[in-house]
Amino acid sequence: MTTLITYEFPSAEYTKVEISRAPEAGGSYAIISEVDSPTAYYLDAAGKDYSYYKYRFFNDTSGLWEDYSDEETNVPYNYICEVADIKVYMDTVGKFTDKEIFQQIHEQEEEFIDEIGTPLEATTSETGTDANGDVGDTFYVGEENIYSIDQAFYGTSSPAEIFETENFRTNDKYGMLRVLSVASGGPELTTNASVEIRYVPKLYNTMVKYRTLKIMYEKVDYSDGDELSVKLQIITKRLDAVEKIQMERIGVLLSGSTIYYDPIYGVNTKKITQNYDRNTMLATRGWNA
C-alpha cells in the first residue's frame, strides 16, 4: 500500500520539508523522509490506510525548523495497483510525475471498487488443529498467486485486526497467511477462534493496471503517432483479455452454489475449511521478505 501526503511550501525561503509517520493518533512519530522544494508531495510506500502524518518546513533564512503541522490521516492511498507496476510497462519520465501516476491509479481503483464492492475478496475460517494436534497457524485465502493481503482479523468473540510484519507473514505465491508466534508478536492461537482475511487477487491488480495504462497512453502526446497507436493497441488487447477472464469468473460464481457466501457481509466474502497440514506442505517457500 502506498499513501500520498501533500503540502504547500509557505514561501521561497522554505527549502525542504520533514515528514513523520505514526501508527495511531498521538502515537510515536518517526521521521520517514526529507523532501526538497519545490516538490509538494511524498509517496509513502510503507504507508497504511490507518497511518498518521505530520510535517514541518525548514526556513533557510533563519536556519530553523518551523512547528509541526496538525496530524493528518485518511490520506489517499493505492492498494490494488502501485506506481511501480505502471512504470514496468511505460516510460513515464518527462510525461507523468509519480503523483500524477498515483492519482490516475487512485481514480481507476475507486471505479473498480464501485464495480466489485468491498471487500474485494475475503475468506473467513474457524481455527483448528493439524494431524499432530497443534493449533494451525497457516491459513489459505482460497486462491494462489494473489497480489496482496489487505487486512486480517483474528480472535474469538471479538476478532481484532492483526498486521503484516508485526503479527503475520504473507505468501502471495501460494495465497497464504501465517500468524507469528506470541514471542514474535502474534496473537495467542486457540481452537475456538476465527480468522478473516481480506485480499487483492492478482487479476484485480492486472485489470486496474491496464485500465490506468490505457488512460495514460491516451493522454500522452507522442510525436510519433504510430508508436502511440501500437502501444495503446497492445494495452487495449491485454485489458480486453483480462476483463473477459473476469466476466467468465463472475459467471461461474453466479451460476454456482452460494452456500459458502456470507449473506450479511456480501458475496465477496466466502467461508472455507482449512486443511492445516496441506497449507504447511504447500507453503514451504515463497514467503514475502
VENHU-V407513 format. One record per backbone hydrogen bond with DSSP energy under -0.5 kcal/mol. NH is the residue of the N-H (numbers start at 0). CO is the residue of the C=O. If there is no record, write none. Layout:
BEGIN
nh	co
NH	CO
NH	CO
END
This chain:
BEGIN
nh	co
1	77
2	43
3	75
4	2
4	41
5	3
6	39
13	10
14	12
14	57
15	57
16	34
17	55
18	32
19	53
20	29
21	51
26	23
28	26
29	20
31	18
32	18
34	16
36	14
38	35
41	4
43	2
43	41
44	42
46	43
50	47
51	21
52	71
53	19
55	17
57	15
58	56
58	63
59	12
59	57
60	12
62	58
63	58
65	56
68	54
71	52
77	1
84	81
85	81
85	82
86	82
87	83
88	85
89	85
91	89
94	91
95	91
100	96
101	97
102	98
103	99
104	100
105	101
106	102
107	103
108	104
109	105
110	106
111	107
112	108
113	109
114	110
115	111
116	112
120	198
121	267
122	196
123	269
124	194
126	192
129	133
132	129
135	127
138	176
140	174
144	172
145	171
146	199
147	199
149	147
149	197
150	197
151	161
152	195
153	159
154	193
158	155
159	153
161	151
164	167
165	163
166	162
167	162
168	177
170	175
172	285
174	170
175	170
176	138
177	168
178	136
178	176
179	166
183	180
184	181
185	180
192	189
193	154
194	124
195	152
196	122
197	150
198	120
198	196
199	147
200	198
201	144
203	200
204	200
205	201
206	202
207	203
208	204
209	205
210	206
211	207
212	208
213	209
214	210
215	211
216	212
217	213
218	214
219	215
221	219
224	222
227	223
228	224
229	225
230	226
231	227
232	228
233	229
234	230
235	231
236	232
237	233
238	234
239	235
240	236
241	237
242	238
243	239
244	240
245	241
246	242
247	243
248	244
249	245
250	246
251	247
252	248
253	249
254	250
255	251
260	257
261	265
261	268
262	260
265	261
268	265
269	121
269	267
270	259
271	123
273	271
275	273
278	274
279	275
280	276
281	277
282	278
283	280
287	169
END
